[in-house]
Amino acid sequence: YKILKQVHKKMRITEQAMQIMESCVIDTFERLASESSNLMRISGRDTLTMKEVQSAVRLVLPGELARHALTEGTKAVMELQNHKG
C-alpha cells in the first residue's frame, strides 16, 4: 500500500485486491526460497549465499522482472554493507 502511494498518490486499492497481492508476494517468496534451498543442496553447501539467491531469481522470475529484481537486490545488499561499515 505504501509503495502504491509513492508511485500513484491518488490511486486506491480494495482490501480484496490487497489480499490477492499479498498472496502473490508470499507465493513468489516461497518459490524463491525453495529454489534457493534446492540450489544450495545441489552445490553441497550448508549456507545460503547470494549466488544461490541470484540463480533462483533467474530461474523463477521471467526475463525483465528477473533482471530488475537482481539489480534492486544488489543495490539493497550494497546499501546494507555500507551501513554496517
C-alpha positions as CSV (number, residue, x, y, z in Angstrom):
1,Y,0.0,0.0,0.0
2,K,2.8,2.4,0.9
3,I,4.6,1.7,-2.4
4,L,1.4,2.3,-4.3
5,K,1.0,5.7,-2.7
6,Q,4.6,6.6,-3.5
7,V,4.1,5.8,-7.2
8,H,0.4,6.8,-7.7
9,K,-0.6,9.2,-4.9
10,K,-4.3,9.3,-5.9
11,M,-4.8,5.6,-6.7
12,R,-6.6,3.3,-4.2
13,I,-6.7,-0.5,-3.8
14,T,-9.5,-2.6,-2.3
15,E,-9.0,-4.9,0.7
16,Q,-9.6,-7.9,-1.6
17,A,-7.1,-6.7,-4.2
18,M,-4.5,-6.2,-1.4
19,Q,-5.1,-9.8,-0.2
20,I,-4.5,-11.1,-3.7
21,M,-1.3,-9.1,-4.0
22,E,-0.2,-10.4,-0.6
23,S,-0.8,-14.0,-1.8
24,C,1.2,-13.3,-4.9
25,V,4.1,-11.9,-2.9
26,I,4.1,-14.8,-0.4
27,D,3.9,-17.4,-3.3
28,T,6.9,-15.8,-5.1
29,F,8.9,-15.6,-1.8
30,E,8.2,-19.3,-1.2
31,R,9.2,-20.3,-4.7
32,L,12.4,-18.3,-4.5
33,A,13.2,-19.8,-1.0
34,S,12.5,-23.3,-2.2
35,E,14.6,-22.9,-5.4
36,S,17.5,-21.3,-3.4
37,S,17.4,-24.2,-1.0
38,N,17.5,-26.7,-3.8
39,L,20.5,-25.0,-5.4
40,M,22.2,-24.9,-2.0
41,R,21.7,-28.6,-1.6
42,I,22.9,-29.4,-5.1
43,S,26.1,-27.4,-4.6
44,G,26.7,-29.2,-1.3
45,R,26.8,-26.0,0.8
46,D,25.4,-25.6,4.3
47,T,25.0,-21.8,4.0
48,L,22.7,-19.9,1.6
49,T,24.7,-17.3,-0.3
50,M,23.9,-14.5,-2.6
51,K,24.9,-16.8,-5.6
52,E,22.1,-19.2,-4.8
53,V,19.5,-16.5,-4.4
54,Q,20.5,-14.8,-7.6
55,S,20.3,-18.1,-9.5
56,A,16.9,-18.8,-8.0
57,V,15.7,-15.4,-9.2
58,R,16.9,-16.1,-12.7
59,L,15.1,-19.5,-12.7
60,V,11.8,-18.4,-11.1
61,L,11.1,-15.0,-12.4
62,P,10.7,-14.2,-16.1
63,G,13.1,-12.0,-18.2
64,E,12.9,-8.3,-17.4
65,L,11.4,-8.9,-14.0
66,A,14.4,-11.1,-13.0
67,R,16.8,-8.5,-14.3
68,H,15.1,-5.8,-12.3
69,A,14.9,-7.9,-9.2
70,L,18.7,-8.7,-9.4
71,T,19.5,-5.0,-9.8
72,E,17.4,-3.9,-6.9
73,G,18.6,-6.8,-4.7
74,T,22.2,-6.0,-5.4
75,K,21.6,-2.3,-4.6
76,A,19.9,-3.4,-1.3
77,V,22.9,-5.6,-0.3
78,M,25.4,-2.9,-1.1
79,E,23.4,-0.4,0.9
80,L,23.3,-2.8,3.9
81,Q,27.0,-3.4,3.7
82,N,27.7,0.3,3.5
83,H,25.6,0.9,6.7
84,K,27.4,-1.9,8.5
85,G,30.7,-0.1,7.9
